[in-house]
Amino acid sequence: MKLVRNTALALLTVGAASATTVSAQELTIAIVNNGHMINMQKVAGAYSAETGVTLNWVSLEEGVLREQVTSDTATGGGQYDIINIGMQEAPIWGAAGWIEPLDFGAEYDMDDMLPAIRNGLSHEGTLYAAPFYGESSMVMYRKDLTDAAGVTIGDNDSWDNIKKAAAAIHNPDGGVYGACLRGKPGWGDNMAFITTVVNSFGGAWFDKDFKPVLNSAEWKNAINFYVDLLGNYGPPGSEGNSFNEILALYNEGKCGMWIDATIAASFLEVDGVAYAQSPNAGNPVGANWLWAWAMAVPAGSPNAEEAKKFIEWATSKDYIKAVAAHPDFGWGSVPTGTRASTYAYPEFQEVAGFAAAEMAAIESAAPEATDLKPYVGVQFAAIPEFPEVGSAVAQEMAAALSGAKSVDDALAAAQAAAEAIMSEAGY
């Protein structure tokens, strides 16, 4: 479904009229199939036992979730009482009236929420989605392999040094690939990583008039670098890999280096992992992204009040303690990147060797509009049209990575697609 500015309020009217009525003791929740979300289904059994509310979970792959949730919320389909969305959608959908504002009790301690995360999920000071976990991006690498190869990886290292390190530890005959990076097409899949590379090379999605600039030298340099790095030192079939696929490869010992969401560190099972702040080609903006998977209530839901109660619990300090106390999880599995208090628990500090690097990445992310990029967002642009633009460009970048197209041809097609979408939207 295409989101454009002049249709948002009209679609809200449809949503209010067509929402499906179900029992207030039953909530249907659409979640992304990432580890912390899957864990929530176990932890939330206690919530159902205490409240009597039945929770129906719909767990979807990231790209599918975005498509289904966007379509259902925009048209008022009423399939879900609670939806997973992020920083790209929350302020836009909140301003359009597609999702309910959230206001919780004093014990929720809104001031404990990390400011960057809270601001990214708000519009004009009103919170529209509560963060379940937050993240930036960073380098996660096998220090045993870099030490053995005699190479080092530093904070905000140059991309050239990253390539040298990847080459040094690349050993496909031994089952280890130098760098595992996202290649699966999607505005929140391959384009999340690619956009940070482009930003660090000095590029942006749009100019000050919101005209696409994917035919710039910065984009060409960045994509050539990305295709060369992953083509030479990545696993075969990288155009099919995103977060979950690479996590599995890393835990099988097949990745020497992974640059991705800080939240991944919670799920790494191999020994000797070290962390560094994201690489940069010299631009101070855009070296690492900022994101939160959050929970929101579609406008017009007949179960809105019950849904908000669940969200208040699932994003609270008590929930974090419940995960820590759960026999299947513990402090190493609590969702991070949302609350300052999480990082203060000694039990968390003891098991979370990634905590300092994660917090540094979140605090250094720069989503604000600048002269370089006239829009809010690091790995996305906070405008309604971006998901359609990003999805179209994602297909072209995957084609370049697979070798189906040259980088030049892929960028030309991406520029044409982006221009057509933005022109139709009235830019």
C-alpha positions as CSV (number, residue, x, y, z in Angstrom):
1,M,0.0,0.0,0.0
2,K,1.3,3.4,-0.9
3,L,1.4,6.0,2.0
4,V,1.2,9.6,0.9
5,R,0.5,12.7,3.0
6,N,-2.8,13.6,1.5
7,T,-4.5,10.2,2.1
8,A,-3.6,9.6,5.7
9,L,-6.6,11.2,7.4
10,A,-9.0,9.8,4.8
11,L,-7.8,6.3,5.5
12,L,-8.2,6.8,9.3
13,T,-11.9,7.4,8.7
14,V,-12.2,4.1,7.0
15,G,-10.3,2.5,9.9
16,A,-12.7,3.8,12.5
17,A,-15.7,2.6,10.6
18,S,-14.5,-0.9,9.7
19,A,-12.7,-2.2,12.8
20,T,-13.7,-5.7,13.8
21,T,-15.3,-6.2,17.3
22,V,-13.9,-9.0,19.4
23,S,-13.9,-9.9,23.1
24,A,-12.0,-7.5,25.3
25,Q,-10.5,-10.6,27.0
26,E,-8.7,-11.5,23.8
27,L,-5.9,-9.6,22.1
28,T,-4.3,-10.4,18.8
29,I,-0.7,-9.2,18.6
30,A,1.4,-8.9,15.4
31,I,5.1,-9.3,16.2
32,V,8.4,-9.5,14.2
33,N,10.0,-12.9,14.5
34,N,13.1,-11.7,16.3
35,G,14.5,-13.3,19.4
36,H,13.2,-10.9,22.0
37,M,9.7,-10.9,20.5
38,I,9.7,-14.7,20.5
39,N,10.8,-14.8,24.1
40,M,7.9,-12.5,25.0
41,Q,5.4,-15.2,24.1
42,K,6.8,-17.4,27.0
43,V,7.1,-14.6,29.5
44,A,3.6,-13.3,28.8
45,G,2.0,-16.5,30.0
46,A,2.2,-15.0,33.5
47,Y,0.3,-12.0,32.3
48,S,-2.5,-14.1,30.9
49,A,-2.7,-16.2,34.0
50,E,-3.0,-13.0,36.2
51,T,-5.4,-11.0,34.0
52,G,-7.4,-13.7,32.2
53,V,-6.6,-12.0,28.9
54,T,-5.9,-14.5,26.0
55,L,-3.0,-13.4,23.8
56,N,-3.0,-14.5,20.2
57,W,0.4,-14.1,18.6
58,V,1.0,-13.6,14.9
59,S,4.8,-13.8,14.3
60,L,5.9,-12.6,10.9
61,E,9.2,-12.2,9.0
62,E,10.2,-8.5,9.1
63,G,9.3,-7.6,5.5
64,V,6.0,-9.4,5.7
65,L,5.1,-7.9,9.0
66,R,5.7,-4.4,7.6
67,E,3.5,-5.0,4.6
68,Q,0.6,-6.6,6.5
69,V,0.6,-4.2,9.4
70,T,0.8,-1.1,7.1
71,S,-2.0,-2.3,4.9
72,D,-4.3,-3.4,7.8
73,T,-3.7,-0.3,9.9
74,A,-4.1,2.2,7.0
75,T,-7.3,0.6,5.8
76,G,-8.8,-0.2,9.3
77,G,-8.8,-3.9,8.7
78,G,-8.9,-4.6,12.4
79,Q,-6.9,-7.8,12.4
80,Y,-4.7,-6.7,15.2
81,D,-5.1,-5.1,18.6
82,I,-1.4,-4.5,19.0
83,I,1.3,-4.1,16.3
84,N,5.0,-4.0,16.1
85,I,6.2,-0.9,14.4
86,G,9.3,1.3,14.6
87,M,10.7,4.8,14.4
88,Q,9.9,5.2,10.7
89,E,6.2,4.6,11.2
90,A,5.4,5.8,14.7
91,P,5.6,9.6,14.4
92,I,4.0,9.6,10.9
93,W,1.2,7.2,11.8
94,G,0.6,9.1,15.1
95,A,0.3,12.4,13.3
96,A,-2.1,10.9,10.8
97,G,-4.3,9.4,13.6
98,W,-3.7,5.8,12.6
99,I,-2.5,4.8,16.0
100,E,-3.5,5.7,19.6
101,P,-1.5,8.0,21.8
102,L,0.0,6.2,24.8
103,D,0.0,7.6,28.4
104,F,0.9,5.3,31.3
105,G,0.8,5.5,35.1
106,A,3.5,7.2,37.2
107,E,5.1,3.8,38.1
108,Y,5.9,3.2,34.4
109,D,8.6,5.9,34.8
110,M,8.6,7.5,31.4
111,D,11.7,9.5,32.3
112,D,13.6,6.3,32.6
113,M,13.2,5.7,28.9
114,L,16.3,6.6,26.9
115,P,15.6,10.1,25.3
116,A,16.7,9.2,21.8
117,I,14.4,6.2,21.8
118,R,11.4,8.1,23.3
119,N,11.8,11.0,20.9
120,G,12.0,8.7,17.9
121,L,8.6,7.1,18.8
122,S,6.9,10.4,19.5
123,H,5.2,13.2,17.6
124,E,5.1,16.7,19.1
125,G,6.0,15.3,22.5
126,T,3.3,12.5,22.5
127,L,4.4,8.9,22.6
128,Y,2.6,6.8,20.0
129,A,4.5,3.5,20.3
130,A,6.2,2.1,23.4
131,P,9.7,0.6,22.8
132,F,10.1,-3.1,23.5
133,Y,13.8,-3.0,22.6
134,G,16.0,-0.3,21.1
135,E,19.2,-0.5,19.1
136,S,21.9,1.2,17.1
137,S,24.4,-0.6,15.0
138,M,28.0,-1.7,15.6
139,V,30.7,-4.1,14.6
140,M,30.7,-7.5,16.2
141,Y,33.8,-9.5,15.4
142,R,35.7,-12.6,16.3
143,K,38.8,-11.3,18.2
144,D,40.4,-14.7,18.1
145,L,40.4,-14.5,14.3
146,T,41.6,-10.9,14.0
147,D,44.4,-11.6,16.6
148,A,45.5,-14.7,14.7
149,A,45.5,-12.7,11.4
150,G,47.4,-9.8,13.0
151,V,44.7,-7.2,12.3
152,T,42.8,-4.8,14.5
153,I,39.4,-3.2,14.3
154,G,38.8,0.1,16.1
155,D,35.9,2.3,17.0
156,N,34.6,4.3,13.9
157,D,37.3,2.6,11.8
158,S,37.8,3.4,8.2
159,W,36.0,1.2,5.7
160,D,39.3,0.5,4.0
161,N,40.6,-1.0,7.2
162,I,37.3,-3.0,7.6
163,K,37.9,-4.5,4.1
164,K,41.6,-5.3,5.0
165,A,40.4,-7.0,8.2
166,A,37.7,-9.0,6.3
167,A,40.3,-10.1,3.8
168,A,42.7,-11.2,6.5
169,I,40.2,-13.4,8.3
170,H,38.3,-14.7,5.3
171,N,38.8,-18.4,5.1
172,P,36.0,-20.0,3.1
173,D,37.8,-23.4,2.9
174,G,37.8,-23.3,6.7
175,G,34.1,-22.3,6.8
176,V,34.7,-18.7,7.9
177,Y,33.7,-15.7,5.9
178,G,35.3,-12.3,6.5
179,A,32.2,-10.2,6.6
180,C,28.5,-11.1,6.9
181,L,26.3,-8.2,6.0
182,R,22.6,-7.7,5.1
183,G,21.7,-8.3,1.4
184,K,18.1,-9.4,1.5
185,P,15.9,-6.8,-0.2
186,G,13.7,-4.6,2.0
187,W,13.7,-1.0,3.2
188,G,14.4,-2.3,6.7
189,D,16.6,-5.2,5.6
190,N,19.5,-4.6,3.1
191,M,18.7,-0.8,2.9
192,A,19.1,-0.3,6.7
193,F,22.8,-1.3,6.4
194,I,23.4,0.1,2.9
195,T,22.0,3.5,3.9
196,T,24.4,3.9,6.8
197,V,27.3,3.1,4.4
198,V,26.0,5.7,1.9
199,N,25.6,8.3,4.7
200,S,29.2,7.6,5.9
201,F,30.4,8.2,2.3
202,G,28.6,11.5,2.3
203,G,25.5,10.5,0.5
204,A,21.8,10.9,1.2
205,W,18.4,9.7,-0.2
206,F,17.1,13.2,-1.1
207,D,18.3,16.7,-1.6
208,K,16.8,19.7,0.2
209,D,13.8,19.6,-2.2
210,F,13.3,15.9,-1.5
211,K,14.4,15.0,-5.0
212,P,16.1,11.6,-5.1
213,V,19.9,11.7,-5.5
214,L,20.8,8.0,-5.9
215,N,22.8,8.9,-9.1
216,S,25.4,10.8,-7.0
217,A,29.0,9.9,-6.8
218,E,28.6,9.2,-3.1
219,W,26.0,6.5,-3.8
220,K,28.1,5.0,-6.6
221,N,31.2,4.9,-4.4
222,A,29.3,3.4,-1.5
223,I,27.5,0.7,-3.5
224,N,30.7,-0.3,-5.3
225,F,32.4,-0.7,-2.0
226,Y,29.5,-2.7,-0.5
227,V,29.3,-5.1,-3.5
228,D,33.0,-5.6,-3.6
229,L,33.3,-6.2,0.2
230,L,30.5,-8.6,0.4
231,G,31.1,-10.2,-3.0
232,N,34.7,-11.0,-2.2
233,Y,34.6,-11.7,1.6
234,G,31.0,-12.6,2.4
235,P,29.1,-15.9,2.3
236,P,27.6,-17.1,-0.9
237,G,23.9,-16.1,-1.5
238,S,24.3,-12.9,0.6
239,E,21.4,-11.3,-1.3
240,G,19.1,-13.6,0.7
241,N,20.5,-12.8,4.1
242,S,19.2,-10.4,6.7
243,F,19.3,-10.3,10.5
244,N,18.0,-13.7,11.4
245,E,19.9,-15.5,8.6
246,I,23.2,-13.9,9.6
247,L,22.6,-14.5,13.3
248,A,22.3,-18.2,12.5
249,L,25.5,-18.1,10.4
250,Y,27.4,-16.2,13.2
251,N,26.4,-18.7,15.8
252,E,27.5,-21.5,13.5
253,G,31.0,-20.0,13.6
254,K,30.9,-18.9,9.9
255,C,31.2,-15.1,10.3
256,G,34.3,-13.4,11.2
257,M,32.7,-10.0,11.3
258,W,29.1,-8.7,11.4
259,I,28.0,-5.0,11.3
260,D,24.4,-4.9,12.3
261,A,21.9,-4.1,15.1
262,T,23.4,-3.9,18.6
263,I,20.6,-6.1,19.8
264,A,22.2,-9.0,18.0
265,A,24.8,-9.2,20.8
266,S,22.2,-10.5,23.2
267,F,21.9,-13.7,21.0
268,L,25.5,-14.4,20.0
269,E,26.6,-17.8,21.3
270,V,30.2,-18.0,20.1
271,D,33.1,-17.2,22.3
272,G,35.6,-14.3,21.9
273,V,33.2,-11.7,20.4
274,A,34.5,-8.1,20.6
275,Y,32.7,-4.9,19.7
276,A,33.5,-1.7,18.0
277,Q,31.6,1.4,17.0
278,S,30.4,1.5,13.4
279,P,32.9,2.2,10.5
280,N,32.8,5.6,8.8
281,A,34.3,7.0,5.6
282,G,34.9,10.3,7.2
283,N,31.4,11.8,7.5
284,P,30.4,12.5,11.2
285,V,26.7,11.8,10.4
286,G,25.3,8.4,9.7
287,A,27.9,6.0,10.9
288,N,25.4,4.0,13.0
289,W,21.6,3.8,12.9
290,L,18.9,4.3,15.5
291,W,15.9,2.0,15.8
292,A,13.4,0.5,18.2
293,W,10.9,-2.2,17.7
294,A,7.9,-0.9,19.5
295,M,4.3,-1.7,20.3
296,A,1.3,0.4,19.2
297,V,-2.5,0.2,19.2
298,P,-4.3,0.8,15.9
299,A,-6.9,3.6,16.1
300,G,-10.4,2.4,16.4
301,S,-9.6,-0.9,18.0
302,P,-12.5,-1.9,20.3
303,N,-9.9,-3.4,22.7
304,A,-7.7,-0.3,22.9
305,E,-7.7,0.0,26.7
306,E,-6.9,-3.6,27.2
307,A,-4.2,-3.4,24.6
308,K,-2.6,-0.4,26.3
309,K,-2.5,-2.2,29.6
310,F,-0.6,-5.1,28.0
311,I,1.8,-2.7,26.3
312,E,2.4,-0.9,29.6
313,W,3.3,-4.2,31.2
314,A,5.4,-5.5,28.3
315,T,7.6,-2.4,28.1
316,S,8.0,-1.8,31.8
317,K,10.7,-2.4,34.4
318,D,8.7,-5.2,35.7
319,Y,8.8,-7.0,32.4
320,I,12.6,-6.7,32.3
321,K,12.8,-8.3,35.7
322,A,10.3,-11.0,34.6
323,V,12.6,-12.0,31.8
324,A,15.6,-12.0,34.1
325,A,13.8,-14.3,36.5
326,H,12.4,-16.6,33.9
327,P,14.0,-20.1,34.0
328,D,14.6,-20.2,30.2
329,F,16.2,-16.7,30.0
330,G,18.0,-14.7,32.7
331,W,19.7,-11.3,32.7
332,G,21.6,-12.0,29.5
333,S,18.3,-12.2,27.6
334,V,16.5,-9.1,28.8
335,P,15.5,-6.6,26.0
336,T,17.9,-3.7,26.0
337,G,18.2,-0.2,24.5
338,T,15.0,1.2,26.1
339,R,15.6,2.1,29.7
340,A,18.6,3.6,31.6
341,S,17.7,1.5,34.6
342,T,18.4,-1.8,32.7
343,Y,22.1,-0.8,32.4
344,A,22.4,-0.1,36.1
345,Y,21.6,-3.6,37.3
346,P,24.8,-5.3,38.5
347,E,23.4,-8.7,37.3
348,F,23.0,-7.3,33.8
349,Q,26.4,-5.7,33.8
350,E,28.0,-9.0,34.8
351,V,26.6,-10.9,31.8
352,A,26.3,-8.2,29.1
353,G,29.8,-7.6,27.8
354,F,28.2,-5.6,25.0
355,A,26.4,-3.1,27.2
356,A,28.9,-0.2,27.0
357,A,29.3,-0.5,23.3
358,E,25.5,-0.7,22.7
359,M,24.9,2.4,24.9
360,A,27.7,4.4,23.2
361,A,26.2,3.5,19.8
362,I,22.6,4.6,20.8
363,E,23.8,7.8,22.3
364,S,26.0,8.7,19.3
365,A,23.3,8.1,16.7
366,A,22.4,11.3,14.8
367,P,18.9,11.0,13.3
368,E,18.2,14.8,13.1
369,A,18.0,16.5,9.8
370,T,21.2,18.2,8.6
371,D,22.5,20.0,5.6
372,L,23.6,16.6,4.3
373,K,20.3,14.9,4.7
374,P,17.2,17.1,5.0
375,Y,15.2,14.5,6.8
376,V,15.0,12.8,10.2
377,G,16.4,9.3,10.2
378,V,19.7,7.6,9.8
379,Q,18.9,4.3,8.0
380,F,15.6,5.6,6.8
381,A,13.9,8.8,5.9
382,A,11.0,9.8,8.1
383,I,8.5,10.6,5.4
384,P,5.4,8.6,4.4
385,E,6.8,7.7,1.0
386,F,10.0,6.2,2.1
387,P,8.9,2.6,2.6
388,E,7.8,2.4,-1.1
389,V,11.0,4.2,-2.3
390,G,13.2,2.1,0.0
391,S,11.6,-1.2,-1.1
392,A,12.0,-0.4,-4.8
393,V,15.7,0.6,-4.3
394,A,16.3,-2.5,-2.2
395,Q,15.5,-4.8,-5.1
396,E,18.0,-3.0,-7.3
397,M,20.7,-3.2,-4.7
398,A,20.1,-6.9,-4.3
399,A,20.4,-7.3,-8.0
400,A,23.7,-5.5,-8.0
401,L,25.0,-7.7,-5.1
402,S,23.9,-10.9,-6.9
403,G,25.6,-9.8,-10.1
404,A,22.3,-9.7,-12.0
405,K,23.0,-6.1,-12.7
406,S,26.0,-3.8,-12.7
407,V,26.2,-1.2,-10.0
408,D,25.7,1.6,-12.5
409,D,22.6,-0.1,-14.0
410,A,21.1,-0.8,-10.6
411,L,21.6,2.7,-9.4
412,A,20.1,4.1,-12.6
413,A,17.0,1.9,-12.2
414,A,16.8,2.8,-8.5
415,Q,17.0,6.6,-9.3
416,A,14.2,6.2,-11.9
417,A,11.9,4.3,-9.5
418,A,12.5,6.8,-6.7
419,E,11.8,9.8,-9.0
420,A,8.6,8.3,-10.2
421,I,7.3,7.5,-6.6
422,M,8.3,11.0,-5.3
423,S,6.8,12.8,-8.3
424,E,3.5,11.0,-8.0
425,A,3.5,11.9,-4.2
426,G,3.7,15.6,-5.2
427,Y,7.4,16.4,-4.5
